[in-house]
Amino acid sequence: MNWEAIFKEPHVWLGASGPSGDIVISSRVRLARNVVDIPFPARLNSEGRHKLIEQVLQSARSAPTLAAAQYIDLSHAKKVERQFLMERHLVSAEMVMTDDERGVLIAPGQDVTVMINEEDHLRLQSFSPGLALHDAYTKADRADIELGEKLPYAFDTEWGFCTRCPTNAGTGMRASCLLHLPALVMNGDINRVLEGLAPMGVTARGFYGEKSKAIGDLFQISNTIALGQTENEFLETINRVVQSILNYERQSRDALMDPKKRIAAEDQIWRSWGLLRHARLISYDEAMAHLSQIRLGLQVGLPIAINPATLNHLMLVTQPAHLQLLKGSTLKAEERDRWRATLIREKIEEN
């Protein structure tokens, strides 16, 4: 497997050019599918898992969307390689935890992937930059239809697609947007805004999805159930909720830039800039916190000598596994902190 090629291929959201890209980093749609008459992965033995992988790969070869996709056998990948894929959101945290027979297909451009033998037989997911849920769904749906022509999906006329977790039954779809909400965090309004999502069937998760924490003021907003509405209805619900959160975030940014408060907000942002330019050791959480401040500073018009695409790139490549693959060696925590600080300084100087 050519890990260097995968590493160097730009991720779909790095350009920071999508709709509402000042706040919405990316949109993602994930579809859970299972093959009829085959037990869920947790009930399959090694041979059964292997046979399912072969069946999916054979089907993918004749699917235009996936014909040129690279397959990565996670059961033979190194721990740091699996971690890298999770950091890039190409696989879930669930996929990197064991050495069981499982893998992932990654289409050119890294905007469509298929996880095999996760919680369900298949987890198809697609990405689009910015607030573009319908675009992401179109890509996922295309791959789903192509695979479905070869694979007999488990489907019930009343309950929809059969999935291991009942909350995924129905459409089997999870739609989400990754939002950057630094002003709501700074103003102390983030909890109030996020707590109001539950009655709408929507939830907020951290940077790496379910059970993860928010890092760098990044939050994933997604639907909590997949049954009872059509795919387009779920997409419209998420889109409507995200638009509402965007309004709150923009109002908070305006409030921070009010003449009476502006000096305090600017001081915090410029302190982050100074630290990133001169730090010799920095953890990932701390780096993300300061990169978040710089991104906010750019969006409110401060003359900071860096562009949004570079910031998005640093948020991605300063993660632990990315750093180690970039360096080409295993690094201890302090070594990663030193190399991270050096990388950030070099990128800032290039701008």
C-alpha positions as CSV (number, residue, x, y, z in Angstrom):
1,M,0.0,0.0,0.0
2,N,1.3,3.4,-1.0
3,W,0.8,5.3,2.2
4,E,2.8,8.3,0.9
5,A,0.3,8.7,-2.0
6,I,-2.7,8.6,0.4
7,F,-1.0,11.0,2.7
8,K,-0.2,13.6,0.0
9,E,-3.6,13.4,-1.7
10,P,-5.5,16.5,-0.5
11,H,-8.5,15.8,1.6
12,V,-11.8,17.1,0.2
13,W,-12.2,19.9,2.8
14,L,-8.7,21.3,2.9
15,G,-9.5,24.0,0.3
16,A,-12.0,25.7,2.7
17,S,-13.9,26.8,-0.4
18,G,-17.3,25.1,0.1
19,P,-20.6,26.9,0.8
20,S,-20.6,28.6,4.2
21,G,-16.9,27.4,4.4
22,D,-16.1,30.1,7.0
23,I,-18.0,27.9,9.6
24,V,-18.9,24.6,7.9
25,I,-15.7,22.6,7.3
26,S,-17.4,19.6,5.6
27,S,-20.6,17.7,5.1
28,R,-20.7,13.9,5.3
29,V,-23.3,11.3,4.5
30,R,-22.9,7.7,5.8
31,L,-25.1,4.7,4.8
32,A,-25.2,1.5,6.7
33,R,-25.9,-1.7,4.7
34,N,-25.9,-5.4,5.3
35,V,-26.0,-8.4,3.0
36,V,-29.0,-10.6,3.3
37,D,-28.6,-14.0,5.1
38,I,-25.2,-13.2,6.5
39,P,-24.8,-12.6,10.3
40,F,-23.6,-9.1,11.4
41,P,-19.8,-8.8,11.6
42,A,-19.7,-9.4,15.4
43,R,-21.2,-12.8,14.8
44,L,-19.0,-13.8,11.9
45,N,-15.8,-15.9,12.3
46,S,-12.6,-15.2,10.5
47,E,-13.5,-17.1,7.5
48,G,-16.9,-15.5,7.2
49,R,-15.4,-12.0,7.5
50,H,-12.9,-12.8,4.8
51,K,-15.6,-14.2,2.4
52,L,-17.7,-11.0,2.9
53,I,-14.7,-8.8,2.1
54,E,-14.0,-10.8,-1.1
55,Q,-17.7,-10.5,-2.1
56,V,-17.7,-6.8,-1.6
57,L,-14.4,-6.2,-3.4
58,Q,-15.6,-8.3,-6.4
59,S,-18.8,-6.1,-6.5
60,A,-16.8,-2.9,-6.2
61,R,-14.7,-3.8,-9.3
62,S,-17.7,-3.3,-11.5
63,A,-19.0,-0.2,-9.7
64,P,-17.9,2.9,-11.6
65,T,-17.6,5.0,-8.5
66,L,-15.3,2.4,-6.8
67,A,-13.6,0.7,-9.7
68,A,-10.4,2.7,-9.1
69,A,-10.6,2.7,-5.3
70,Q,-7.7,1.5,-3.2
71,Y,-8.4,-1.2,-0.7
72,I,-6.6,-1.2,2.6
73,D,-6.6,-4.4,4.7
74,L,-6.8,-3.0,8.2
75,S,-6.0,-6.4,9.8
76,H,-2.5,-6.1,8.3
77,A,-2.0,-2.4,8.7
78,K,0.2,-0.9,11.4
79,K,-1.5,0.8,14.4
80,V,-0.2,4.2,13.3
81,E,-1.6,3.6,9.8
82,R,-5.0,2.7,11.1
83,Q,-4.9,5.8,13.4
84,F,-4.0,7.9,10.4
85,L,-7.1,6.8,8.5
86,M,-9.3,7.6,11.5
87,E,-7.7,11.0,11.9
88,R,-8.5,11.7,8.3
89,H,-12.1,10.5,8.9
90,L,-11.8,7.8,6.3
91,V,-12.6,5.1,8.8
92,S,-14.4,5.2,12.2
93,A,-12.8,4.8,15.6
94,E,-14.5,1.4,15.7
95,M,-12.5,0.2,12.7
96,V,-9.1,0.8,14.3
97,M,-9.7,-1.0,17.6
98,T,-9.1,-4.6,16.7
99,D,-7.1,-6.8,14.3
100,D,-10.2,-8.6,13.0
101,E,-10.6,-9.0,9.2
102,R,-11.9,-5.7,8.1
103,G,-10.9,-3.1,5.5
104,V,-11.7,0.1,3.7
105,L,-12.1,1.1,0.0
106,I,-11.0,4.7,-0.7
107,A,-12.0,6.2,-4.0
108,P,-9.7,8.7,-5.8
109,G,-10.0,12.1,-4.1
110,Q,-10.9,10.5,-0.8
111,D,-14.4,11.8,-1.0
112,V,-16.1,8.3,-1.0
113,T,-15.1,5.4,1.2
114,V,-16.6,2.0,2.0
115,M,-15.8,0.4,5.4
116,I,-16.2,-3.4,5.4
117,N,-16.9,-5.3,8.6
118,E,-17.4,-2.4,10.9
119,E,-20.6,-2.6,13.0
120,D,-22.5,-3.4,9.8
121,H,-21.2,-5.2,6.7
122,L,-20.8,-2.0,4.8
123,R,-20.6,1.7,5.9
124,L,-20.5,3.8,2.8
125,Q,-19.6,7.4,3.4
126,S,-19.0,10.5,1.2
127,F,-17.7,14.0,1.9
128,S,-18.2,17.4,0.4
129,P,-16.6,20.7,1.4
130,G,-18.7,23.2,3.3
131,L,-22.5,23.0,3.7
132,A,-23.3,20.6,0.9
133,L,-25.3,17.7,2.3
134,H,-27.2,17.0,-0.9
135,D,-24.0,16.8,-2.9
136,A,-22.5,14.4,-0.4
137,Y,-25.7,12.3,-0.4
138,T,-25.7,12.2,-4.2
139,K,-22.2,10.7,-4.2
140,A,-23.0,8.2,-1.5
141,D,-26.3,7.2,-3.1
142,R,-24.5,6.6,-6.5
143,A,-22.0,4.2,-4.9
144,D,-24.8,2.6,-2.9
145,I,-26.9,1.9,-6.0
146,E,-23.9,0.5,-7.9
147,L,-23.0,-1.9,-5.1
148,G,-26.6,-2.8,-4.5
149,E,-26.9,-4.0,-8.1
150,K,-24.4,-6.8,-7.2
151,L,-25.0,-7.3,-3.4
152,P,-28.4,-8.4,-2.1
153,Y,-29.0,-5.9,0.7
154,A,-31.1,-6.9,3.8
155,F,-34.2,-4.8,3.4
156,D,-37.7,-4.9,5.0
157,T,-40.7,-3.2,3.3
158,E,-41.9,-1.9,6.7
159,W,-38.6,-1.2,8.6
160,G,-36.3,-0.3,5.7
161,F,-32.6,-1.3,5.7
162,C,-31.7,-3.9,8.4
163,T,-28.9,-2.7,10.6
164,R,-27.2,-4.0,13.8
165,C,-28.1,-0.9,15.8
166,P,-31.9,-0.2,15.8
167,T,-31.3,3.6,15.5
168,N,-29.8,3.1,12.1
169,A,-32.7,1.1,10.7
170,G,-34.9,2.7,8.0
171,T,-32.8,4.7,5.7
172,G,-29.6,3.6,7.4
173,M,-28.4,7.1,6.9
174,R,-26.4,9.4,9.1
175,A,-25.9,13.0,7.8
176,S,-23.5,15.3,9.5
177,C,-21.7,18.6,9.2
178,L,-18.4,19.5,10.9
179,L,-18.8,23.0,12.2
180,H,-16.2,25.5,13.6
181,L,-17.9,27.4,16.4
182,P,-15.2,29.4,18.3
183,A,-17.3,32.5,19.0
184,L,-20.1,30.5,20.6
185,V,-17.5,28.8,22.8
186,M,-15.8,32.2,23.7
187,N,-19.2,33.8,24.5
188,G,-20.2,30.8,26.7
189,D,-23.3,30.1,24.6
190,I,-22.3,26.8,23.0
191,N,-24.0,24.6,25.6
192,R,-27.3,26.5,25.4
193,V,-27.3,26.2,21.6
194,L,-26.3,22.5,21.5
195,E,-28.7,21.5,24.2
196,G,-31.6,22.7,22.0
197,L,-30.9,20.2,19.3
198,A,-32.3,17.0,20.9
199,P,-36.1,17.8,20.3
200,M,-35.3,18.1,16.6
201,G,-33.7,14.6,16.4
202,V,-30.3,16.1,16.1
203,T,-27.2,15.7,18.2
204,A,-23.7,17.2,18.5
205,R,-20.6,15.1,18.7
206,G,-16.8,15.8,18.9
207,F,-14.2,16.0,16.2
208,Y,-13.9,12.2,15.7
209,G,-17.6,11.5,16.0
210,E,-19.5,9.5,18.6
211,K,-18.1,9.5,22.1
212,S,-15.3,11.8,21.2
213,K,-14.6,15.3,22.6
214,A,-14.7,18.6,20.8
215,I,-11.2,19.8,19.8
216,G,-10.4,23.2,18.3
217,D,-14.1,24.3,18.7
218,L,-15.1,21.7,16.1
219,F,-18.4,20.0,16.5
220,Q,-20.2,17.3,14.3
221,I,-24.0,17.9,14.0
222,S,-25.9,14.9,12.9
223,N,-29.3,13.1,13.0
224,T,-29.9,10.7,15.9
225,I,-32.4,8.3,14.1
226,A,-32.7,7.1,10.5
227,L,-36.3,5.8,10.6
228,G,-39.6,7.6,9.9
229,Q,-38.5,10.1,7.2
230,T,-37.0,9.9,3.7
231,E,-33.4,10.6,3.1
232,N,-34.2,14.1,1.7
233,E,-36.3,14.9,4.7
234,F,-33.5,14.0,7.0
235,L,-31.1,16.1,4.9
236,E,-33.4,19.1,5.1
237,T,-33.7,18.8,8.8
238,I,-29.9,18.8,9.3
239,N,-29.5,21.6,6.8
240,R,-32.1,23.7,8.6
241,V,-30.5,23.1,12.0
242,V,-27.1,23.9,10.7
243,Q,-28.3,27.1,9.1
244,S,-29.7,28.1,12.5
245,I,-26.4,27.4,14.3
246,L,-24.6,29.4,11.6
247,N,-26.8,32.4,12.4
248,Y,-26.0,32.0,16.1
249,E,-22.2,31.7,15.4
250,R,-22.3,34.8,13.2
251,Q,-24.2,36.8,15.8
252,S,-21.6,35.8,18.4
253,R,-18.8,36.8,16.1
254,D,-20.4,40.2,15.6
255,A,-20.8,40.5,19.4
256,L,-17.1,39.7,19.9
257,M,-16.2,42.5,17.4
258,D,-18.4,45.0,19.2
259,P,-16.2,48.1,20.0
260,K,-16.7,47.4,23.7
261,K,-15.5,43.8,23.5
262,R,-13.2,43.8,20.5
263,I,-10.0,44.5,22.3
264,A,-10.3,41.4,24.5
265,A,-11.2,39.1,21.6
266,E,-8.3,40.5,19.5
267,D,-5.9,40.1,22.3
268,Q,-6.8,36.5,22.7
269,I,-6.4,35.9,19.0
270,W,-3.1,37.7,18.6
271,R,-1.7,35.8,21.7
272,S,-2.5,32.6,19.9
273,W,-0.7,33.9,16.8
274,G,2.3,34.8,18.8
275,L,2.4,31.4,20.5
276,L,2.1,29.4,17.3
277,R,4.9,31.5,15.7
278,H,7.4,30.9,18.5
279,A,6.4,27.7,20.4
280,R,9.0,24.9,20.6
281,L,6.7,22.3,22.2
282,I,2.9,22.1,21.6
283,S,0.4,19.3,22.1
284,Y,-2.3,18.6,19.6
285,D,-5.1,19.8,21.8
286,E,-3.3,23.1,22.5
287,A,-2.3,23.5,18.8
288,M,-6.0,23.0,17.8
289,A,-7.1,25.6,20.4
290,H,-4.8,28.2,19.0
291,L,-5.4,27.3,15.3
292,S,-9.1,27.7,16.1
293,Q,-8.5,31.2,17.3
294,I,-6.5,32.1,14.2
295,R,-9.2,30.8,12.0
296,L,-11.7,33.0,13.8
297,G,-9.4,36.0,13.5
298,L,-9.2,35.5,9.7
299,Q,-13.0,35.3,9.5
300,V,-13.6,38.5,11.4
301,G,-11.1,40.4,9.2
302,L,-7.9,40.5,11.3
303,P,-4.8,41.0,9.1
304,I,-3.1,37.6,10.0
305,A,-0.5,36.4,7.5
306,I,-2.0,32.9,6.8
307,N,-4.8,31.6,4.6
308,P,-7.7,29.4,5.6
309,A,-6.5,26.4,3.5
310,T,-3.2,26.4,5.3
311,L,-5.0,26.4,8.7
312,N,-7.2,23.5,7.6
313,H,-4.1,21.7,6.5
314,L,-2.4,22.2,9.9
315,M,-5.5,21.0,11.7
316,L,-5.2,17.8,9.7
317,V,-1.4,17.1,9.6
318,T,-0.6,18.0,13.2
319,Q,-2.5,15.0,14.5
320,P,-0.3,12.3,16.1
321,A,-0.4,9.6,13.4
322,H,-0.2,12.2,10.6
323,L,3.0,13.6,12.2
324,Q,4.6,10.1,12.5
325,L,3.8,9.1,8.9
326,L,5.1,12.5,7.7
327,K,8.3,12.1,9.7
328,G,8.6,8.4,8.7
329,S,9.2,7.1,12.2
330,T,7.5,6.4,15.5
331,L,7.6,9.4,17.8
332,K,7.2,9.6,21.5
333,A,4.8,12.2,22.9
334,E,7.5,14.9,23.5
335,E,9.0,14.3,20.1
336,R,5.6,14.7,18.5
337,D,5.1,18.0,20.4
338,R,8.5,19.3,19.3
339,W,7.9,18.2,15.6
340,R,4.4,19.7,15.6
341,A,5.6,23.1,16.8
342,T,8.4,23.1,14.2
343,L,5.9,22.2,11.4
344,I,3.5,24.9,12.4
345,R,6.3,27.5,12.5
346,E,7.5,26.4,9.1
347,K,4.0,26.6,7.5
348,I,3.5,30.1,9.0
349,E,6.8,31.3,7.6
350,E,5.9,30.0,4.1
351,N,2.8,32.2,3.9
